[in-house]
Amino acid sequence: MARAGLSPDAVVDLALAIIDEDGPAAVTLAAVAGRAGVATPSLYKHVRNLAELNDLVSVRVMNELADRLREALLGRSGDEALRAFMHAYRDYAVANPGRYAAMSQAAPPEGGAQAKAADALVGIVVGALRGYGLKGADVIHATRCLRAAAHGFAVLETAGGFGLPADTDDTYALLHHMIITGLAKPARSQDRTF
């Protein structure tokens, strides 16, 4: 019998606790059930399978990150908004490396909760770029570049990928500068040589 109070949200909470302690690979239905004090089949009343649980975890993490980014961008625009976005993104990933790693990076199927959460994150990135006057495909390209820069730095940093002695905060400030400088004078399609 399921423990009183067990729900899909509670199952996600338990999975996140496991992720925070041991990383995303440690999440199994048996591990979550053990933490809940129930038999594994009791979880099927709340999640269909591990894949659905992983999707629910990803949505929760996307929503947490989106909340942090929205808060950081509030009342900011232009370079200040972009810096705030970059700092909030990095801060979340560094403070929550397991959760960040559990967040799906693939484009989700349309119409579901993951698509809605992913769309919200993309909307926040677009909002951070609003002050640069980008139009059409240039907004998409800049969004991809900003996401790639923030994500790439966060993944490398949380994995211990920066072994050289220079301060990573200084490196991140340089990355901000490079992005801001590039956005101030974006490449035109006829300038691209690739």
N, C-alpha and C positions, 0 to 999 in steps of 0.2 A: 504494500500500500504506500502511496506517495506521502511524503512528509507534508504536514499542514503548511500551507504557505508556498509550496513549490508551484512555480509558474514559468512560462517561457523567460520572463525577465529575470527571475530568480536563478534559473539554470544558466543564463548568460552571466549573471553576477558570479556564480560559482566557477564558471569557465574562466572568467577574467581573473579571479583570484589565483587560479592555477597558473595562468599565463604570467601574472605579475611575479609569481614565485619561481617558476620553472621554464617559462617560455611557451610559445604556441605549440610546439611539438609534443608537449606533455598533456595536451588536452585530448582525452579520449572519453567516450561515454562512460566507461567503467570508472575512470578517475573522477568525473563529475558526480556520478552516482555515489561513489564512496564518500566524497566530500559532503554530499547531501544526506548521507545516511540512509540511502534507499538502494534497492536492487536496480540494476541497469534497466530492466524492462520498464520500470516506473517512469523513466525519463521519456519514453515514447508517448506518454500522455501530453508532453509539453514540447518536444521536438521530434521530427520524423526520423532524423539520423544525424550522424556527425557532420555531414556536409551542410545541413540546415543550421546546425549549431554554429559552425564556422561562419556561415553567412550572417547570422544574427550577431555574432561577436564583431564581425567586420562593420556591420551597420552601426553598432554601438560606438566603436572606435571612431568611425567617420564622423558621427554626430558629436562626440566629445571634441575631436579636433576642430570641427566646424565651429562649435561654441567658443573655443579658445581663440580661433582666428577672428570671428565676428567681434568678440570683445576687444581684441587688440586693434582692430581697424576702426572701431567706433570713433567718429569725429576726426578721422585722419584722411588725408588725400595725398596724391602725388608721391614724392620720394619718401615722405614720412610714413605713408600707408604701406608702401612696399617694404620698408625696413621693419615696420611693426609686424607685417605678415611673415617675413623671413624669420624674425626672432621668435614669434609665437610658434611657428611651425617647428623650428629646431628645438625650442624648449619642450614642446610636447613630446617629440620623438625621443629626446635624450632622457627626459624624466620617465617615460613609459616605453622603453625599448621593446618589451615583449608585446604590448598592445599594438604598438606601431607596426611591428613585424606581422601581426595577425591581421592587419587591415589589407584587404584585397587591393591589388594595384591594377587589376585587369578591368577593362570596361565591362560593367555588368549588363545582363540582359535588360531590355527596356521594360518598364512597368512595375518592377518590384521595389521593395524597400531599399535594396542596395543601389538601384538606379537613382532613386530619390535622394539618398544620402550623397552619392557621387555627384549628382547634379548640383546639390547645395555647395559642395566643396569647390566645384568648378566655378560656380557663381561667385564665390568669395574671392577666388583668384582673379576672376574678371573684374570684380569690384576693386581689388587692390591695384589693378592696372588702369582703371578708368581715367585717371588724371593724365595719361599719356596720349590721349587723343587717337588711339588706334581704331581702325575701322576694318570691317570684313575679316578676311583670312588673317590679317596681321594680329588681330586679337587672339585668334586660335594659336597662331605660332608663338606669340608672347606668353600665352597661358601655358603652353607645353614647355617652353623654356624655363619659366619660373618654377613650375612644378618639378621639372627635372633637376634644376639646381637645388631647390630646397630638399627634395627627396634624396637625391644623390649624396648631398653633404650629410644629411641626417643618417642615412644608412652606413656610410663610411665611418662616421664618427662613432655611432653606437657599436659598430663591429670592431672598433679599435684600429681602423684603417689609416689613421694619421699618426705615423710613428716618428716623423721628423720633429726636431725640437722646437720649431716656431709655434707660437701660441695660436690655437685654433680659433679663438675669438678674433684675432687679427686677420686670419685667413677668411673668416666669414664676413668681416667688414669689407675686405677686398672683393669678395664675391658680390656683396650688395653694390659696391661701387661699379663693378663691371656690368652688372645687370642694369643699373640706373643709367649708366653712360650709354649702353647699347640701346636702351629704350628711348633715350633722348634723340638718338639718330638711328632709327631702325634701318636695316638693309632693305632696299627696294628689290623687287623681283628681278629687275634687269641687272642688279649688282651681284646677284648670286652666281657663283661659279661652280656649283655642285650639280 
